[in-house]
Amino acid sequence: MKTGGRLSKGIDLGWRSGFDSGLTLDYVYDNRRKGTTPLGRLIDRNYLNSPGWRGIRRERRIWKHCCAA
């Protein structure tokens, strides 16, 4: 995973700030791949599409919907 972190901005951010940090959550909520190379962008897309992060984004949408009502 550390090798992927050199190419993937999301994984790199997770290693630097913690995978449960606010910075990482902001990156996941943004949901845009930002790898440094085409392979890095592919790694980043797979990282952002993992079931855990998809669930986090879904939960955020639910909370936003509930709070807006």
ROMIGU-874805 format. One record per atom (N, C-alpha, C): x, z, y. Coordinates in steps of 0.05 Angstrom, whole numbers, plus 5000, padded with zeros to 4 digits. Atoms other than C-alpha are relative to their C-alpha. Layout:
XZY;...
END
This chain:
501650004976;500050005000;501750005025;498350014977;505850115047;500949725007;499250274995;507949395039;497849855014;502350124986;500949165058;499750105028;500149894974;501349625117;501849865020;498250154982;506949205146;498749755010;501350254993;502448595147;497250055012;502749944992;495548915158;499950205022;500249814977;494049235225;498450254992;501749775007;488549675194;501550204982;498549825017;492949955139;502350135015;497849894984;498750045187;498950235018;501349794984;494150435234;499350244984;500749775017;491750865177;502550164993;497649855006;498851045157;501150155024;498949874976;500851205229;498250235010;501849814987;494651585252;498350164980;501749865021;491351805186;497549824995;502350175008;485951435148;497350115008;502649884992;480651915172;500150075030;499849954971;482751905246;497949845016;501850144982;478451685304;500949715005;499050274996;483051095316;499449814977;500750165024;482050845245;497149944999;502950055000;474550935250;499249795021;500650204980;474450535315;500849724990;499150265011;478349985280;498049904979;501950075021;473549995221;497349915013;502550074987;467449985267;500249725014;499550264988;470449385304;499849774980;500350185023;470849035236;501149725005;498650264995;475748485258;502750024987;497350005012;481748305216;502149935020;497950044980;488148345255;502850014987;497450015013;493848215207;502049835015;497950144986;500447945231;500649724989;499750265013;500447355183;497449934986;502450065015;495146975144;499650194976;500249815022;496747425084;499150275010;500749744989;496248035128;497050015008;502950024993;489347805154;498350024975;501449985025;487147715082;499950294989;499849725008;489548415064;498150175017;501749854981;486048685126;497049954994;502850065006;479548325108;499150164975;500649855024;479748635038;499850305006;500149724992;481249315069;497450075014;502449944984;475449275118;497549964983;502350045017;470749025063;499850194976;500149815022;472149605017;497350155001;502749865000;465749974996;499950245018;500049764983;467750605032;499649945030;500250074972;468650275100;497349865005;502650124995;462349855091;497950225002;501949774999;458550505078;500250155027;499649874974;461550815141;498749845022;501350164979;459250225183;497050004997;502949985004;452350245152;498950265010;500949744991;451750985165;499950015031;499950004970;453750875238;497649855011;502450154991;448250345246;497550174998;502449835004;443150835217;499950215022;500049794980;445351385265;499449895028;500650124974;445150915325;497149945002;502950065000;438150695305;498350255004;501549744999;435751415296;500250125028;499549884974;438851645362;498749845022;501150174979;436051065401;496950035002;503049975001;428851225380;499050235017;
END
